[in-house]
Amino acid sequence: MAARLEATNSVPEIPKLLHTWEKAYVFMGLLVFILLGSSLLVNSFSLLWYLEGRRESKTESLVKNLDGRDTRKENHLKNLCSLKILHVLQMGVFLRYASVLRISICGFCCEKLYTTDEVRSLKYDLCILRFMETFSESAPQLVLMLTIFIMREDLGPITILKAIGSASAISVSVTMYHRSLRSFLPSKANQGWRSSVVYFLWNLLLIGPRVAAVSLFASAFPCYIAAHFLCSWMVLFLFASQLNRDFMDSIGGERLYQATVGLIWYFSWFHVTRGTSRWISTIYHTWIAVDIVILCGLWIWQTKESPPYFDLPLESYVIFVVNMLLYFSGLGLKVIYYKYCHPKFTLQIEPDTDSQEGEDEVDFHCMVSSQPKPSTRVNKRMRNLAETFYS
């Protein structure tokens, strides 16, 4: 009789266990989709930039063999085929790292001369690709991780510390991208870490609440988070298509870049237009703040409607208030950064005028108007981003 009662009590646990397994498979599928989608995006940009570089190199002198037959076309087709195969196999980024390593080894061991601009160009491309990977892979993974922990009601101190560490890693990646842009300043030695620390903090305080709000909404409405992302991304993509049209050489590449900007804007602000962008940034942050309020409000409403699953009557309001306070603190730090730490914009620096020590100035006249030497290779993509950020 006791064995029969024990078997009867264990029957309701079977559907719950099956439901847990189904959720695990869904989460695993989402993780694979995020990783694969991010890899496809990054390798697509890498291949497009390789193709653009090879189009620019067509003006070089042709290499001929002893018979006078043109072998450059054959070698070009072979290299192009190899490039496409490597990028289809998602090895494009590793190929770029291998190029940087090869140049470094040849310059150190074989004393083979490479221009500094050539090495910087490769590093700058890798920096942009890492920045795109941050918001196409790391940020969505953090949202997925927080959603799982919230649905399992496993928001302990260790989990919160993990989430803060992941958000800090995203902010560090954004800060490193910012430091790479700063390398286009004429007075690179005067770059202090004070502005980078402020830059890191306001990005952390803006990205963290945004990720938290999306995760809270996804935990309460898992079937509607995809619709929210697609609608928001479509609006941001259309907005980005009206602001920037000069990052890529091809129309298809430019559309892909604008779509990527929309993805980045879903999590964080990104400069895409020259000139003053104060009003654009104000509209963006206002829209994001309203969206955070809506997402958190819907989550609070769901905690009241489904108490067996979300029993947080008071904690939900505390989380909402803390989230908004962090976001507005990030906006305050951003204002402080642009008022006191952002480099000044000058069209031209006079030769006999000495800038004060510790002061950054951007010389776009020298960076844009001056013609580089024939042996100099300028990364126009990073240069355009630097012009956009410091204008």
N, C-alpha and C positions, 0 to 999 in steps of 0.2 A: 504493500500500500504506500509506504514512504517513497519507494523507488518510482511508483507511478506519479505521485505528486511532484517529485523532483523533475521528472521528464516533462510534466505539464507546465511547470514554471519556466523551463528552459526554452519552450517553444516560442514565446514572444521575442526572445533575444535573437532568434535567427533572422527575421526581417530587418531588425535594427542593424545587425552585423552586415547583412547584404547591402543595406543602404549606405553604410559606412564605406564598404568596398567600392560601391558605385561612385561615391564622392571622390575617393582616392584616385580612381581611374580618370575621372573628369579633371581633377587637379593636375595629374600627370600629363594628360593631353594638353592642357593649357600651358604647362611649363615647356613641353616640347615645341608647341606652336610659337611661343615667345622666343625661344632660343633659335629656332629655324628661321623665323621671320627676321629677327635682328641680323643673323648671319647673311641672309639673302640681301638685305638692305645695304649692309656695309660692303659686301663684295660687289654689289652692283655699282656703287659709287667708285670703288677702287678700279674696276674695269673701265668705267667711263673716263676716269682721269688718266689711266694708261693710254686709252685710245686718243684722248685729246692731246696728250704729250707726243704721241707718234705722228699725229697730223701736223703738229707744229715743227717736227723734225724733218718733214719732207722737203723743206727748203735747203737742207744741207747738201753738200756735194755728194754725188753718187760714187759708190765704190765699185771699181771695175777690176776684173781679173786680167791675166796676160793676154787672153784672146780678145779682149775688148767687150766681152759679153757682160751685161749688167746683172750682177748677182745680188744687188741690194734688195730688189723686189722679191727674189726667192727667200732670202733670209728674213725679210720683213713678214712674209706670209707665214713662214715657219714659226717665228716668234709670236706672231699674232694668234696663231692657232694654239700654241702652248699656253699663252696668256688666258685665252678663253677657257681652255680645259681646266687650268688651275683654279680659275674663278668659279667655274661650274662645280668643282669639287670643294668649294668654300675654302680655298687655300690662298686667296688673294692677299689677305692681311699678313699672313705668314711670309709670303713672297716679299712684301715690303720690308718686313723686319729683317729678312735675309739680305736684302739689298743694302740696308743700313749697316748690317754686320759685315758684309763683304767689303764695303767701302772703308769701314773703320780698320779692318784687318789689312787691306791693301795699303792704306795710308800709313799704318804703323810698321808693318813688317817689310813690305815690298817697296816702300818709299814711292808709291805711285801717287801722283798729284791729283787731287780732286779739289774743286773750288768749294769754299765754305758754303756758298749759296746753294750748291747742289745737294750737299748733305742736309742743310736746313730745309730745303724744299721737301725732301723725303720725310723728315721728321714732322714738318708741319702737316703734311697729308695724313700721317699717322695720328697726329693730335686731333684733327677734325674727325677722323673715323672713330677714334675712341670717344669723342664727345657725342657723336651720333649713337654709338653703341650704348652709352650710359642711359639715354632716354628711350631707346628701343628695346633694351634688355634688362638693365639693372633696376630702373624705376618700375616697370611692370612686374618684375619678379618680387620687388618689395611689396607692392600692392597685393600680389597673390599670397605672399607669406603672411602679411597682416590679416588678410581676409580669412585664411585658414585658422589662425590663432583666435580670431574673434569668434568665429563660428564654433570653435571647440571650447570657448570660454577659458582660454589659457593665456590670459594677459597678466602674467606675473612680472616681478621685477626683472628677471633674466630676459624674458621676451621683450620687454620695453627697452632694455639696454641693447639687445640685438637689433631692434628696429632703429634706434638712435644711431648705432654704429653703421648700419646700412645706409641711412640717410646722410650720415657724415661722409661716407665713401662717395656718394653721388655728388655732394657739395665739393669734395676734394677734387674730383674729376673736372667739375666746372671751373674751379679755381685754377687748376693746371692749364686748362684751355685759356683762361684769362691771362696767365703768365706768359703763355706762348704769344698771345696777341701783343703783350707788352714788349716783346723782343723786337718789334718793329719800331720802337722808339729810338731816336738817335742817341739819347743818353741812357743806355741800358744799365750802366753801372749805378745810376742813381735810383734804381727801382728798389724801394723798401718793401719789407714784408708787412708793414702796418696796413697798407691798403688791401693786401691780399687776405689778411686776417678778417678785416671788416667785410670784404667781398664774400669770404667763406661763410661768415656768420649770417649775413642777410639771405644768402641763398639757402642755407640750412633752415632758417626760420620760415622761409616761404615754401620750400619744397616739402618739408616735413608735414605741416598742416594740410597741404594739398593731397599728399599721399594718404594721410590719415583719413581725410574726409571721403576720398574715393573708396578706401578699404572698408570704412563703416557702411557706406551705401551698398557696396558689393556683398557684404555679409548679410544685410537685411533683405536686399533685392538682387539675388544672384542672376536672375533671368533678365534684368533690365540694365545691368552695367554695360553690356555690349551696345545696347541702343544709345545709352548716354554717351559712351565714348565715340561712336560713329557720328552722332549728331554734332557733338562738340568739335570733333576733328574736321568735319565737313565745313563748319562755319570758320574755323581757324585756317583751314586750307584756302578757302575762298578769299579770306582777308589777306593771307600771305601772298596770294597770286596777284593782288593789286599793289603790293608794296615793293616787290623785288623781282627783277627779270634779267639780272646780269651775272649770276653766279656760275652757271654752266654755259657751255658753248652751244649745245643742242637744245631744241625745244623740249624733247622728251626728258632729257637730263634736268632741265630747269623745272619741269613739272614734278619730277621725282624729288627734287630739292625742296620745292614748296610744300609737297606733301609731308616731307620729313620735318619741316619747320612747324607744320600744324601738329605733328606728333610731339615735338619738343614743347610747344606752347601748351599742350594739355597738362604738362607738369611744371614748367618753368618758363620765365621770360627769356627771349633770345632776340638780339638786335638783327634786323634784316634790311633796314633802310638808312640811307645817309641823311645827314642833317639832324635837326632837333627832333627827337622822338618822344618828347615829354608827354604830349597829348596821347600818342599811341600807347605808351606805357601806362598812362592813367586809365585809359579805356580798358586795357587788358586786365590790370589788377582789380579794377572795379568789377569787371565781369567775373573774374576768378573768385573774388570775395563773395559775390552774390551766389555763385555756383556752390561754394563751400557751405554757405548758410542753408541753401536748399537741400544739399545732400545730407548734411547733419540733421536738419529738421525732419526730413523723411525718415532718417534712422531713428530719431527720438520717437516719432509717431509710431514706428513699427515696434519699438520696445514696449509701448503701451498696449498696442493691439495684440501682441503675441507674448504675454508674460511667461508662459512655460518655456519659451525659447530665449527670450531676452528679458531677464529680471533685473533691470537697471533703472529704477525709478529716479533716484537722485544722482547716481554716478553719470548718467547720460548728459544731464545738464552741466555737470562739472567738466566733463570731457569737451562739450561744445564750447563752454566759456574759455577753457584753457587753449583750445585749438584756435579760436579767434584772436585771443590775446597774443599768442605766438605769431600768428600771421601779421597782425598789425605792428608787432615789434619788428618783424622783418622788414616791413615797409618803412618804418622809421629808420632802421639801419641803412636801408638802401638810399634814403634821402641824405643821410649823413655821409655816405660814401661818395655820392655824386657832388656833394657840396664841398667836401674837404679833401677827399682822397683820389678823386678821378683826375687823370692828367689833363692839363690845359690844352686847348686846341689853338694852334697858330698856323696861319697859312705859310709863313716863312720866317725863319730865324736869321736875324742879321748876323754877319760874320763877326762883327766887333762887339756884339752884345753878349755878355756872359749871363747865363741863367743862374739863379740862386741855387745853392747847394741843397740837394734833396728835392728839387722841384722837377717834375716831369713835363716835358713839352713835346707835342707831336708835330713833326715837320712833314706835312703832306706834300708840300711843294717839291721838296727834295725827293720824297718817296715816290711820287706819281709822275712828276713832270720830267725829272732827269732821266736820260737815256742810259740804260745799263751797258756795261762793256760787253763785247761779243762773248766773252767767256763766262759771263754772269748769268745765272739761272734764277729768275725771280718767281716765287710761288704766288701767282696772281690770285688764287683763291684765298689764301691767308691774308694777302695784302688787301683784298676787297673787304674781308671781314674786319680787318684792323681799321680800315678807313670808316667802315660803318659804325664800329664800336666807339671810336674816338672822335667822330664828327659831331 
